[in-house]
Amino acid sequence: MAIKRQLRKYMVFELKQLSAPVKPGDKIEIADLVKGRSRVPLHDVTLRVVACNMECGQYKRGHGTQERTVSFKEPVWGLVLFEKYEKQVRPHVSITNYFSGSFTFDEMFSVLYPRQMISSTHGLDVHWEVQLIHPDFVDQELVGPNLIFSHKDFLTA
């Protein structure tokens, strides 16, 4: 984990807080979602917004004194909501100068199931994240909050 953190220092990449609950049809501007600057020149960079349902649970492995609980989160029904490729990103320039545009969560509302967590460790969750993908450096992932979505918006989509 410490090595990954060190390898991600080639840039600052942060998720901005969304101002209101997200509804179907709401356009989200990339500039309102993320901020960041690279510390080094980047080549062949892709910015993606992805969403999926996440199966969450636990099971027991082993027996007797060797028994342990294994937690899992398994992504299902993955969707790409936004994707943009840039050949070159200069250092110390806001990434929103390169990755402009907007997207909606409409496909997520119509394809994925709503959050149905039975407990804090078991159930079906909604997971979305912003990814900055680079062929030579460690990819950056920013996990978005799932409480910005209303359960009923999944049912009416």
N, C-alpha and C positions, 0 to 999 in steps of 0.2 A: 504494500500500500504506500509506503514511504517512497519507494523507487518510482511508482506510478505518479505520485504527486510531484516529485522532482522532474520527471520527464514531461509533465504537462506545463511546466513553467515557461515554455516557449511563447505562451500567450496568456492574456487575461480574457476570460470568457465567462460571462455571468448572465443569469436569467433575471429579467426585470419582473417586478410584481405586476400582475394584471389588475387593472383598476376595478373590474366588476365581474360578476358571474358571466360565463360564456354561454351563449344561447345559439341554437341553430341559426345560420344565416349571418352571424357576426363575422365581419372581416377582421382579421388580426394582422397588423403590419409587423413585419420582421423587426423593424426599428423599435417597436413598442414591446417586443418580446425579449430581445437579447441585446447585450452590449459587449464590446471587447475590442482589444487591439493586440496584434501580433508583435512580438519583440524581435522577430527575424523575418526575412522574406519567405513567403510560402508559395508553393507551386502545386497546381492540381488539387485544389481544395473544394470540398462539397459540403454544403450546409443542408441538413434535412430536419424536418419535423416529422416524427413518427408516433404512432399510437398502436396499442394492442390491449387485449384483455390479458390479465395475469392470473393464472391459477395459483393459489397460495395454499399451503398446507404443511403438515408435519407427519412423520411416521417414525416408528421405532425400528432400530437396527441393532442386531446382536441380541444377546440374552444374558441373564444373570448380572454379574458385576461389569460385564462388557456392553451392557445395553446403553444406547444413547439415542437421543432424539435428533432427527435430521429435518431441518426446515427446507422448504423448496419454494421457488417462484418460477413458474414455467410460462413463457409468453405464448399466446395463441392469437390467431387472426391479426397478424401485423399489417399495418397500413402505412404508406408514405403519404403524408398530407401536403408536404412542400419539399421541393428539392431544387437546388441551384448550384451549378458548378462554376468555379472561377479558375482561370488558367494561372493567374498571379495575384497575390495580395501583398502589398507593400507593408513594411514594418511601421508601427506607430501611427497607423491610419485606422479609423474606426471601421470595423467589419461591416457595419450597416451601409457604408459607401459602396461596398461590393455586393452585398446580399440584400438588396432591396426587394420589395414585393409584399404581397399579402396572401393569405390563405384562410380557409374556414375549417372548422371541425365537423362540417356537415357529414362527410363520409364516415367519420367515427361514430356520430350519433345514429346513422342508419345501418351500419354493419356490426358494430360492437355491442355487447351486452352492458347494461348499467352495472355500477358497483353493487355487489351483493356479498359483502363480507359478513360471515356468521360470527366471527370473533376477530381479534387483532391478527391472528395467524392463519385462519381458514376462510376460504371463500373465493370469490371471483372479483378481481379489482380492475379498475381502468388505469392504464399506465400510458403516459406520453412523455416524450423527451425531445430535446433539440440536440442534434449531433453535428459536430464539426469533424469531418473525416479528411485525414491527410495520409498519403501513402507512405511517408517516411517518419512522421512523428506519431506520438500516442494520440488517439482520437479523444475528443472532448465530448462528454455527455452531460447534459443538464436535465435532470428529472423535474418535470412540472408538477404542480399540485393537482390532485384529482378532485379536490373538494370544490373546485370552481364550476363543476358540472352538476346540473340538477338531474335526479333520477328520472323525472317525468319527460325530460327532453329526449331521452333514449327511446322511450315508449311511443312518443308521438312522431318521431322521425320515421 
